[in-house]
Amino acid sequence: MKKNTLDKNWLPMTKIPHFTYGLSDDEVLYHLLEKELTYYRVILNLTQIEHEKLKSNHAPHEMGPLLKRKKVLLSCIKDIEKTLVPLKKFWRNKASQNSKTTKINELLTNLCNILDEILQLDLVNQKILKEQLSRLKPKSEVDGNKSYSPV
């Protein structure tokens, strides 16, 4: 079994996932992609909740908590992506095909599909939000502050 390419000189010790020691590059890549896919599934769920709220004409400020949760998840994904850098190089140079390779390819396909779904729904959400915001117009100015209300 080939040792993985993550070593203590590449990242600070706190950044190397503890489960990677003793695993092959294929196994580490699979586990990290699986974790990333899990985060994207949660992001998709949050995006769907956001969509339902927007369709139900919830106030735009109600999206704040959902967006904060998505931001945290994206931060976690960013950390995974940093860890994946040497593994992506390994993957591009990998010539042999085996059952692990097939599983990794399936994960990559699932990642592409869920990212596409998230992006498409997010575009719809942006359109709905723009429409909602365009229906707001200045109502009055009180103490130099504008307040807005639906038309």
Steps between C-alpha positions, in 0.01 A plus 500: 500500500647832393518766772306816429666815370393710798796558725572724795707736284215574264243635750502588867424192708159637593400510133575134421194288571585246767347211306742535207802332660554153365245538221578493130459813291190341345343446842578850624369655179181296525437593865563870443279512190230314690519755781487784248194343333329481840559871554364579153189292573436715806557814290248369245249443779554853632462638147172311463375643832605845382308442176182401685524805725551730203210343310282551809595869503692486824693817570848503346662552841371155603757348266786623721525193725491268199773697326714495816472122519593470133802724561621273782461194280686668214782578742519130590503410131781751443705322766436165332600648164832615648564147621406360160766698310772228500240229453364669189850488351520132591158440340592675174814285473328174596501251216358183654131427536357301789189484718620802701542697180145415398365612839695826481368564148146442626558749783637755256193456280273542802690814600457647152131420500430649842705811421298547183176458694611750766607756240178469300280539808715785626447684171124458538524624859696805388235580242219472758694714747564767235130507420414537868752778549380683189152518651638695794509875465572785739197555726616795703803657646502516875795664676706467184437124476305349215243238582370270231174323450352278231325683218 
